[in-house]
Amino acid sequence: MTIYPENTVIMAPLSGYTDVPYRHSLRRHGCNYAFTEMIDTGSLVYAKGRTRNFLDRAEDEEWLGVQIVGNRIDEIKKAVEIINTRDFSVLDLNIGCPTPKVAKKGKGAGLARDIDYAAKIIEAMVKKSHFPVTAKIRIQDINDPSPTVDFIKKLENAGLQAVTVHGRLMKSIYSGPCYTDIIKAVKENVRMPVVANGGVMNYQDYKDIMNRSGCSRIMIARGAMGNPWIFEELTTGIKRYISTEELCDEMQKHISEIAEYYEEITAMKLSRKIILDYLQGRGFPRKLKCEVSQIRTLDDFKRFMLKVKEGPSRRFLEEMGKI
Ligand SMILES: Cc1cc2nc3c(=O)[nH]c(=O)nc-3n(C[C@H](O)[C@H](O)[C@H](O)COP(=O)(O)O)c2cc1C
């Protein structure tokens, strides 16, 4: 079975973002492959509550991967049992999260410090999981491909069925170049599908990472934040100007769904960063963006949107050739 067909653009898991309303917004613009937010196995097994909502999958979501982060085999097995009660396209292990509170505990990117132990976790997941097991990993060295290749080969031998390689080191977090030559070496040395990730913000970046890594499966993250239209751009090769009307329509659909999904205070708290992402780089005055922090209710949001509907600054529209 092919987990990701060739030439697929996959939306990355984004902690604090890729819930059902977020994925719906992306899917409206051509995203067909997406992931849940990263789910901590300890919270899933012991805390329950809201963490279980992270497993929600809407009926219209044809392909959805679930991502977990953890490092205790017993806990991971219990988490997989819970996940097995739902339906997912793949079960992904996060071996790339650089956040100190995750990595310092030996989870996420911290798990890469002990390759044999990481392989044991994959083995345990493969044994338990009803779904194909995949992993998302960072490169281990920018000059020498062997540490990354050896690590991933070990996971493949443990039963891993696909790997996403983020072409940056743990210490680089999300900045600096994406080392596509290291991803290419992985691609050339494993049998399973390899997904390349890192730095795709537009069509040119997309073509570049494909050409340089030799991968046709690409994962994007920040390029889609506030810009679900990037999925259209990567398919057609054309970057369209998003009119104020279209922008407002998408923002309203997205935030209304968040408001239906969570109770109002939580919904608006989650929405503020998303609203700012939508406004970013679209010529709206700083004063308007500052007002986002004051949005506490759905009515506040509706009032705020009346100002967004007035459109970007005149200067921005001139620069875009719109007036
Ligand atoms: C806000 C934010 C949240 C993220 N959450 C996750 C996560 O939950 N799981 C994961 O594997 N990667 C996570 N990442 C990393 C991205 O999936 C991706 O690997 C990284 O941003 C590089 O891709 P890009 O250059 O296209 O943004 C996150 C990144 C950002 C910016």
The ligand as a Tripos MOL2 file, in Angstrom:
@<TRIPOS>MOLECULE
LIG
   31    33     1     0     0
SMALL
NO_CHARGES

@<TRIPOS>ATOM
      1 C1          3.5620   26.8200   15.2670 C.3       1 LIG1
      2 C2          4.2270   25.5370   14.8610 C.ar      1 LIG1
      3 C3          3.7770   24.3360   15.3890 C.ar      1 LIG1
      4 C4          4.3840   23.1360   15.0270 C.ar      1 LIG1
      5 N1          3.9060   21.9730   15.5260 N.ar      1 LIG1
      6 C5          4.4290   20.7880   15.0970 C.ar      1 LIG1
      7 C6          3.8850   19.5470   15.5390 C.ar      1 LIG1
      8 O1          2.9260   19.4930   16.3070 O.2       1 LIG1
      9 N2          4.4640   18.4030   15.0670 N.ar      1 LIG1
     10 C7          5.5220   18.4230   14.1890 C.ar      1 LIG1
     11 O2          6.0000   17.3600   13.7790 O.2       1 LIG1
     12 N3          6.0340   19.5790   13.7530 N.ar      1 LIG1
     13 C8          5.5070   20.7460   14.1820 C.ar      1 LIG1
     14 N4          6.0050   21.9180   13.6900 N.ar      1 LIG1
     15 C9          7.0610   21.8830   12.6700 C.3       1 LIG1
     16 C10         6.4470   21.8790   11.2730 C.3       1 LIG1
     17 O3          5.6010   20.7700   11.0960 O.3       1 LIG1
     18 C11         7.5220   21.8960   10.1800 C.3       1 LIG1
     19 O4          8.3130   20.7420   10.3020 O.3       1 LIG1
     20 C12         8.4230   23.1160   10.2630 C.3       1 LIG1
     21 O5          7.6780   24.2990   10.4800 O.3       1 LIG1
     22 C13         9.2650   23.2590    8.9880 C.3       1 LIG1
     23 O6          8.4280   23.4040    7.8670 O.3       1 LIG1
     24 P1          8.2120   24.8470    7.1620 P.3       1 LIG1
     25 O7          9.5980   25.3940    6.8970 O.co2     1 LIG1
     26 O8          7.4040   24.5400    5.9380 O.co2     1 LIG1
     27 O9          7.4870   25.7100    8.1540 O.co2     1 LIG1
     28 C14         5.4560   23.1380   14.0880 C.ar      1 LIG1
     29 C15         5.8840   24.3410   13.5480 C.ar      1 LIG1
     30 C16         5.2940   25.5340   13.9200 C.ar      1 LIG1
     31 C17         5.7900   26.8210   13.3220 C.3       1 LIG1
@<TRIPOS>BOND
     1     1     2 1
     2     2     3 ar
     3     2    30 ar
     4     3     4 ar
     5     4     5 ar
     6     4    28 ar
     7     5     6 ar
     8     6     7 ar
     9     6    13 1
    10     7     8 2
    11     7     9 ar
    12     9    10 ar
    13    10    11 2
    14    10    12 ar
    15    12    13 ar
    16    13    14 ar
    17    14    15 1
    18    14    28 ar
    19    15    16 1
    20    16    17 1
    21    16    18 1
    22    18    19 1
    23    18    20 1
    24    20    21 1
    25    20    22 1
    26    22    23 1
    27    23    24 1
    28    24    25 2
    29    24    26 1
    30    24    27 1
    31    28    29 ar
    32    29    30 ar
    33    30    31 1
@<TRIPOS>SUBSTRUCTURE
     1 LIG1         1 GROUP 0 **** ****
